[in-house]
Amino acid sequence: MKHQNDQDHAREHGHAHAHHHDPAAHSDRGGRHHHRAALNHGRAFVIAIVLNTVFVVVELAYGFIANSTALLADAWHNLSDVLGLLLAWGAAILGRRAPSKRFTYGLGSSSILAATANAMFLLAVCGALAWEALQRFSQPPAVAGLTVTLVACVGIVINGLSALLFAKASKGDLNIRGAYLHMAADAAVSLGVVLAGVAMMLTGWYWLDPAISLVIVAVIVAGTWEMLRRSMQLALNAVPEHIDVTLVETYLRECPGVTDVHDLHIWGMSTTESALTVHLVMPDGYPGDAFVDEIILTLRERFAVHHSTLQVEQGTTNHSCVLHPGAK
């Protein structure tokens, strides 16, 4: 009875609110899919963290044995990636926690913070590696090339396998992409160390080691900078790049009975989910739940907007929010 009275009150005063979450996320099928994905991510993080932790210990040991600053630098780089994986895994776990009275949207936005921190951390590591490489140009140290090459080959295998664990999920989740880029970057660094080791064994040109290191750093920075840019945009509530706000507004304006659209806001709730709020001016009044449900479904399936809140109003008064350009 109360629900019916609320609807009657909304129709009488010319506006109504409708908030819908993604139905598939609460269905049994959707729940099983999300649970399997979560388990796969957790398993990938555990495998990658264990493999890389063991390799860091091995690489540090052989770095001292071979008197190789290249191996030692790569070992510290790998250690930073283990810490990055722990950060990304923690964010993935927090993102699966149910909403609460304090955090009504849940903790999914922690994945944005993790992606940003991972990008900044990796850029800082690249800066340290570049500085070390420049320092070594003046006095390139003698290196046990064979030991360096063999250990770095192991690094390619471990880091390559770790990157493959996150390759598929990295396309749709910026936080997982951060973990993927860490592992791919490590594989690239190890490949550079292998090439430098072989070349130094054949020629004795120890300056090749810092030269290749600088090239690898440049490649890593190029990929990481893009991730940092995207994560910073999400942190500032920008419209996710895969959503065209103009197309969304055009669709809403073309809905039957809608004469105007204003206060349209779209933002990323996490690295995988987005949200929308909008005011729809409909002079004939609230058209019913079925009409609103259809809009919600279209926004989800066509535009990948997972959480939508619609306010329907007749346009008899000004309902513009304070963020509207014309608001005083």
C-alpha positions in Angstrom: 0.0 0.0 0.0 2.8 2.4 0.9 4.5 1.7 -2.5 1.3 2.4 -4.3 0.9 5.7 -2.4 4.4 6.7 -3.2 3.8 6.1 -6.9 0.5 8.1 -6.8 2.3 10.9 -5.1 5.0 10.9 -7.7 2.5 11.0 -10.6 0.6 13.8 -8.9 3.7 16.0 -8.5 5.0 15.2 -12.0 8.2 13.3 -11.2 9.5 9.9 -10.1 12.8 8.2 -9.4 13.8 4.8 -10.6 17.0 3.1 -9.7 18.0 -0.2 -11.1 21.0 -2.4 -10.8 22.1 -4.9 -13.4 19.6 -7.8 -13.1 22.1 -10.3 -14.4 24.5 -9.5 -11.6 21.8 -10.8 -9.1 20.6 -13.8 -11.1 21.8 -17.3 -10.3 23.5 -17.5 -13.7 25.2 -14.1 -13.3 26.2 -14.9 -9.8 27.9 -18.2 -10.8 29.7 -16.4 -13.6 30.9 -13.6 -11.3 32.0 -16.2 -8.7 34.0 -18.2 -11.3 35.7 -15.1 -12.5 36.6 -14.1 -9.0 38.1 -17.5 -8.3 40.0 -17.4 -11.6 41.5 -14.0 -10.7 42.3 -15.1 -7.1 44.1 -18.2 -8.5 46.0 -16.2 -11.0 47.2 -13.8 -8.3 48.3 -16.6 -6.0 50.2 -18.4 -8.8 51.9 -15.2 -10.1 52.8 -14.0 -6.6 54.4 -17.4 -5.6 56.3 -17.8 -8.8 57.7 -14.3 -8.8 58.6 -14.3 -5.1 60.6 -17.5 -5.6 62.3 -16.0 -8.7 63.2 -12.8 -6.8 65.1 -14.9 -4.3 66.9 -16.9 -7.0 67.7 -13.8 -9.0 69.1 -11.9 -6.0 71.3 -14.9 -5.1 72.7 -15.3 -8.6 73.1 -11.6 -9.0 75.6 -11.5 -6.2 77.3 -14.7 -7.4 77.7 -13.3 -11.0 78.5 -9.8 -9.8 75.7 -8.6 -12.1 74.1 -5.3 -11.3 71.7 -6.1 -14.2 70.3 -9.1 -12.4 70.2 -7.3 -9.1 68.3 -4.4 -10.6 65.9 -6.8 -12.3 65.4 -8.6 -9.0 64.4 -5.4 -7.3 62.1 -4.7 -10.2 60.5 -8.1 -9.8 60.1 -7.5 -6.1 58.2 -4.2 -6.9 55.9 -6.2 -9.1 55.2 -8.7 -6.4 54.1 -5.8 -4.2 52.0 -4.4 -7.1 50.3 -7.8 -7.5 49.5 -7.9 -3.8 48.0 -4.4 -4.2 45.9 -5.3 -7.2 44.7 -8.6 -5.6 43.7 -6.7 -2.4 41.6 -4.3 -4.6 40.0 -7.1 -6.4 39.0 -8.7 -3.1 37.6 -5.4 -1.8 35.7 -4.9 -5.0 33.7 -8.0 -4.4 32.5 -6.9 -1.0 28.7 -6.2 -0.8 27.6 -2.6 -0.3 27.0 -1.4 3.3 25.3 1.5 5.0 28.6 3.3 5.0 29.7 2.3 1.5 26.5 2.2 -0.4 28.2 1.5 -3.7 30.5 -1.1 -2.2 34.3 -0.9 -2.4 34.7 -1.4 -6.2 36.4 2.0 -6.6 39.4 0.6 -4.7 40.3 -1.0 -8.1 40.7 2.5 -9.5 43.0 3.4 -6.6 45.0 0.2 -7.1 45.4 0.8 -10.9 46.6 4.4 -10.2 49.0 3.3 -7.5 50.4 0.5 -9.7 51.0 2.8 -12.6 52.7 5.4 -10.4 54.8 2.7 -8.7 55.9 1.2 -12.1 56.9 4.6 -13.4 58.9 5.2 -10.3 60.7 1.9 -10.8 61.4 2.8 -14.4 62.9 6.1 -13.3 65.2 4.2 -10.9 66.2 1.7 -13.6 66.9 4.5 -16.1 69.1 6.3 -13.6 71.0 3.2 -12.9 71.5 2.5 -16.6 72.8 6.1 -17.2 75.2 5.7 -14.3 76.6 2.5 -15.7 77.4 4.1 -19.1 80.5 5.7 -17.7 82.0 2.6 -16.1 80.3 -0.6 -17.4 81.0 -3.4 -15.0 82.3 -6.8 -16.1 79.4 -9.3 -16.0 79.3 -13.1 -16.0 77.3 -13.2 -19.3 76.4 -16.9 -19.2 74.9 -16.8 -15.7 73.0 -13.6 -16.5 71.6 -15.1 -19.7 70.4 -18.3 -18.1 68.8 -16.7 -15.1 67.1 -14.1 -17.4 65.7 -16.9 -19.6 64.0 -18.3 -16.5 62.6 -14.9 -15.8 61.1 -14.7 -19.3 59.3 -18.0 -18.7 58.0 -17.1 -15.3 56.9 -13.6 -16.2 55.5 -14.7 -19.5 53.3 -17.3 -17.8 52.3 -14.8 -15.1 51.2 -12.3 -17.8 49.2 -14.9 -19.6 47.2 -15.6 -16.4 45.9 -12.0 -16.6 45.9 -11.5 -20.4 42.2 -12.2 -21.1 40.8 -10.3 -18.1 43.1 -7.3 -18.7 41.0 -6.2 -21.6 38.0 -5.3 -19.5 39.4 -4.4 -16.1 42.0 -1.6 -15.6 43.1 -3.0 -12.3 43.8 -6.5 -13.8 45.4 -4.7 -16.7 47.8 -3.1 -14.2 48.9 -6.6 -13.0 49.2 -7.8 -16.6 51.4 -4.8 -17.6 53.6 -5.5 -14.6 54.2 -9.1 -15.7 54.6 -8.2 -19.3 57.1 -5.5 -18.4 59.1 -8.0 -16.4 59.2 -10.4 -19.3 60.4 -7.6 -21.6 63.1 -6.6 -19.0 64.2 -10.2 -18.8 64.4 -10.5 -22.6 66.5 -7.4 -22.7 68.9 -8.9 -20.1 69.2 -12.1 -22.1 70.0 -10.1 -25.3 72.6 -8.0 -23.4 74.1 -11.2 -21.8 74.5 -12.9 -25.2 75.9 -9.8 -26.8 78.4 -9.2 -24.0 79.6 -12.8 -24.2 80.2 -12.5 -27.9 81.7 -9.0 -28.0 82.7 -7.9 -24.5 80.7 -4.7 -25.0 79.4 -4.2 -21.5 77.8 -0.9 -22.4 75.1 -2.9 -24.2 73.5 -3.7 -20.9 72.6 -0.1 -19.9 71.7 0.7 -23.5 69.1 -2.1 -23.8 67.9 -1.2 -20.3 67.0 2.3 -21.4 65.1 1.0 -24.5 63.1 -1.3 -22.3 62.3 1.4 -19.8 61.0 3.6 -22.7 58.7 0.8 -23.8 57.4 0.2 -20.3 56.8 3.9 -19.7 54.8 4.2 -22.9 52.3 1.5 -21.9 52.2 2.5 -18.2 51.5 6.2 -19.0 48.3 5.2 -20.8 47.1 3.2 -17.8 47.9 6.1 -15.5 46.0 8.5 -17.7 42.9 6.3 -17.8 42.9 5.5 -14.0 43.3 9.2 -13.1 40.3 10.0 -15.3 38.2 7.3 -13.5 39.4 8.7 -10.2 38.1 12.1 -11.2 34.7 10.6 -12.2 35.2 11.0 -15.9 33.0 9.2 -18.4 34.6 5.8 -19.1 36.2 5.8 -22.5 34.1 3.0 -23.8 30.9 5.0 -23.3 29.9 7.8 -25.8 27.9 10.3 -23.7 26.5 11.9 -26.9 25.0 8.7 -28.1 23.5 8.0 -24.7 21.9 11.4 -24.5 20.6 11.0 -28.1 19.0 7.7 -27.2 17.3 9.2 -24.1 15.9 12.1 -26.1 14.5 9.8 -28.6 12.5 7.8 -26.1 8.7 8.1 -26.5 7.3 10.9 -24.4 10.6 12.5 -23.5 10.8 16.2 -24.4 14.0 17.1 -22.7 17.0 15.6 -21.0 19.2 17.3 -18.4 21.6 16.7 -15.5 23.1 13.6 -17.3 26.0 12.2 -15.3 28.0 9.1 -16.2 31.0 7.9 -14.2 33.1 4.8 -13.5 32.2 3.1 -10.2 35.2 0.8 -10.6 37.6 -0.4 -13.3 34.7 -2.6 -14.7 31.4 -0.9 -13.7 29.8 2.4 -14.6 26.9 4.4 -13.3 24.4 7.0 -14.7 22.0 9.5 -13.3 19.7 11.7 -15.5 16.5 13.8 -15.4 13.9 13.0 -18.1 11.3 15.7 -18.8 8.0 14.0 -19.7 5.0 16.4 -19.6 2.5 13.5 -19.7 3.8 12.2 -16.3 5.3 9.0 -15.1 4.8 6.4 -17.8 5.1 3.3 -15.6 7.8 0.9 -14.4 7.9 -1.1 -17.7 8.9 2.0 -19.6 11.7 2.8 -17.2 12.8 -0.9 -17.1 13.2 -0.9 -20.8 15.5 2.2 -20.7 17.5 0.6 -17.9 18.0 -2.6 -20.0 19.0 -0.7 -23.1 21.5 1.4 -21.2 23.1 -1.7 -19.8 23.1 -3.8 -23.0 23.8 -1.1 -25.6 26.0 1.3 -23.7 27.5 -0.8 -20.8 26.0 1.3 -18.1 25.5 -1.1 -15.1 23.8 1.1 -12.5 21.2 3.7 -13.7 19.1 6.2 -11.8 16.3 8.0 -13.7 14.3 11.0 -12.5 11.1 11.5 -14.4 9.5 15.0 -14.2 6.9 17.0 -16.0 9.0 20.1 -16.4 6.6 22.4 -14.4 9.4 23.3 -12.0 13.2 23.6 -12.1 14.8 20.4 -10.9 18.3 21.1 -12.1 21.1 20.1 -9.7 23.8 22.5 -8.6 26.2 21.1 -11.1 24.0 22.2 -14.0 25.7 25.0 -16.0 22.5 27.2 -15.7 22.1 26.6 -12.0 22.6 29.5 -9.6 
